[in-house]
Amino acid sequence: MNDTRLQSPAAARNRQPILEVLEQVLPERARVLEVASGSGEHAVHLAGARPGWTWQPSDPHPRALASIAAWREAAGLTNLREPLRLDVTGNWPAEPFDALVAINLLHISAWAVTETLMAGAGASLVSGGVLYLYGPFRREGRHTSPTNAAFDADLRTRDPRWGIRDLEAVTAEAERCGLGLERVVAMPANNLSVVFHRSCQ
C-alpha cells in the first residue's frame, strides 16, 4: 500500500516555534480551523501537543487532503478532525471557530485570497477569536532580509500574482473585517507570526 503522506522540511523546522506562539495566544480549549493545511504535518504536531484544541485541517487540493488524512490515521488523534476540502475563496464552514490558522499561504496566492481570508475570519471567528498568520512579510515597504527579497523575486517569476505581502497592507485589510493586530513575533528563517483578534461585539 502506498504511503500518501507528504513531507515538508520547512514544516519540520517551524512547527515547534509556531506551537510556542499559539500556546501564548489560544486558550486551553479551542476550536481551530487551519486553512491550506498542505501536507498535514502542522496539524498533527499542533493537535498532538494540545489535546484541548479541536483541530480542523483543510485544503483545496486532493493530494494534500490525502496526505492530511494519512497523517491523521497514523497519529490516531481524537482531537484531529478529518480534513475538509476548502478553497479560501469559496464557501466557508457554517460553524464558528475560536481560532483560524494560515501558515505560509499569503505569499503563494493572489491578493484576493488575503481579502477573502480576512472576510472569512471576520465571519467565522467568535468574538475575541484569534487569526494566526505565519510566513514572510515586508515591513514599511522593505524586505526584512536579502534572502526574503530573493525569494519574493522568485515567487513573482513563478506567478505574477504571488509575492511577499506588506504587513501594513495585510493589517489594514484585517481591520476592515473587524480584526485588530495584537502582536508580531519574529520567527526562524526571517518569518513572522502575526496575531489578530476579532473585535468583541
N, C-alpha and C positions, 0 to 999 in steps of 0.2 A: 504494500500500500504506500503510495507517495505521500511524503510529508509536505503539506501545503504551507507550513509556517515560513513566513518571510523573516529575514533578519536585517536589522539596520545597525551598523556600528555607531551611528550618532545616537540612537536610542539607548544603546548600552552605556554610552558615556554620560548622557544628560538626565537619565531617568531619576537618579538619586538626588541631584541638585533640584530638579523640578519637584520631587516629593517634599523636600525640605521646605520649599516656599509654600506649597499647598498646605502643608501641616500648620503653617502660621496663619493662613487666611481662611481655611474652611473649618466648620465645626466638626465635632467628633462624629456626628451622624449627618450625612448629606446625600442628596440625590444628585448625581453628576452626569451630565451629558458631554461626552467627548466627541467633537466633530473632526472629520478627516483623521480617523484613528490609524490609518496606514497599516503597518504590519500587525499591530495589536500588542506590541511589547510594552508600551507605556501603560496600557490598560491593565495588563496582567500585573505589572510591577506595582502600580499605584493601588489597585484594588486589593492586591495581596498584602500590602503594607498596612492598610487601614480597613479592617473588616466592617467598620461602621459606615463606610462610603458605599452606596449602591451605584455601581459604575455602569453607564450605558454607552458602549462604544458604537461608533457609526462610521460609514464611509460610502461613497457612491460607486466604488469600483469593485466588481466581482472578485478579482484576485485578492484585494485587500480584505474583503469580507470573509473569504475562505481562510485566509491567514489568521484573522482575528478569531474565527470560530475554532480553528485548530489549536491556537494558543490557549483559548478558554477551556477547551476539552482537556488539554494536557495539564492545565493548572488545577482544574476542579474547584474553582472558587464559587461559592454560593452567592456572593455579592457582585459577581460579574455577569451582566446580562448577555443574552445572545446579541450579536451585532445587528444593528439596524441599518438598512440601506437608506442613506440620507444624503441628498445633494443640498448644500447650504443655500443655494438659490431656489430650491423647490419648497415642498410642503414640510413644515416642521412638526414634530410630535405635539399632540394636544396637551400632554401632561406638563405640569410645572416642574422646574428643577431648582435646586439650591445653588448649583454651580454649572458653568459651561466652560469647557476647556478646549483650546485650539492650539496645538503645538506644530510649529513650522508650517503654517498654512498661508499666511497673508502674502508672503513674498513669492510664492509659486502659484498665484492665482490672480485673476483680474481684480481691479479695484472694486468692481461690482460685488465681489464676494465679501470684501470688507464691509461694504454698505449693508448687504443682506445679513451678514453675521451680527452686526450691531443691532439691526432691527429685530432679528430673531432672538437675540439675548434680551433685548428690552421687553419682548412679548413673552418669552418663556421663563425668565427668571422670576422667582418670588421676590417680594420687596426685601431689599438688603442682600439679595443674591450676588454671587461673585462671577465675573467673567475673567478668566485667566488666559493670557496670551504668552506664548514663548516663541522667540525667534530673533533674527537680526532686525535692527531698526536704525534709521538715520535720526540724528538729533540736531535740531536747529539747522536743518538743511545740509548737514555734513555726515559723512560716514564716520563710524566710531573707530575704524581701523583700516589700514590698506588692504587687508585680506577681504574685508566686507565690501570694499569698493570694487575689487576684482570679481568677487562673487556676484555683485549686482550687475556688472557689465556682462558677465557670462549668462546670467538669467535673462537679461533683456535681449541677448543674441538668440537664445532658445525660443523666447516668446516675448514680443514687444509689450504685451500686456502685463508681464511679470516685473518684479523688481522689489528691492528693499524699500519699505514704506517709511515715510516721515512719521515719527511718533506723534508729533503735534497734529498732523492731519488725521491720524487714527483716533487720537483723543477727542478731537473736535467732532468726528463722526459719532463716536460713542456718546458724547454729551448730548447730541441731537436726539439720541434714542433713550435718554434718561439714565445714562451710565456715567458715574463720576470716577475719575482716576484716583486710586488710593495709594499705590506705591509702584516704584520701578526698582527692580533688583538686578544688579549686574550678575551675569551668569558666565559659565565657561565658554571659550571659543567666541568671545565678542558677541554673545547673545544677551537678550534681556528677558526677564519675567516682568510682565505688565499686568497689574491687577486693577480691575474696575469693580465698583459696586453699583447695583441697581438702586436708584433712589427709592426710599421708603415712601409709600403712598397710602 
